[in-house]
């Protein structure tokens, strides 16, 4: 019985020792949301809540001006982590239920890597509007596409990890389990 209790105590101590992860926050702020004031010639801006989750340096709830775009929010969140998947970033836009106007929830896909390679706004667009415009010189109609890059209240930005991130998490777990089992085996052989 004494041997079992010692084994259990060592196993618990080993698990507690290795249970901490390296990506814990270094400091906690007294408020629950980050705030970004922005500037528009001294005019007070409306604020909205948006969320950033996943592989960024400072995930959480952000209180930002109503004209904030994806790049500004990503910069506020400390930028993407090294193992972030930049080709498939999700923006989850909740359903709106206002008087006379209802919309379904939607998922918008952002390709930030392609934007960094081409600087084309279409890869960051949260909304695309195409109108037909009459060219005054030639008399031909052309398409005019406008990309809206702004976020909306309640948007949740999810930056997933790459396959190497998932593999490192599994390898980390397996190494901790192997250490715990080896400690158990060592104690039981005593």
Beta strands, then each sheet from edge to edge (+ up, - down):
strand 1: 33-35
strand 2: 47-54
strand 3: 60-65
strand 4: 84-93
strand 5: 96-98
strand 6: 101-103
strand 7: 106-110
strand 8: 127-134
strand 9: 141-148
strand 10: 156-161
sheet 1: 1+ 3+ 2- 10- 4+ 7-
sheet 2: 5+ 6-
sheet 3: 8+ 9-
end
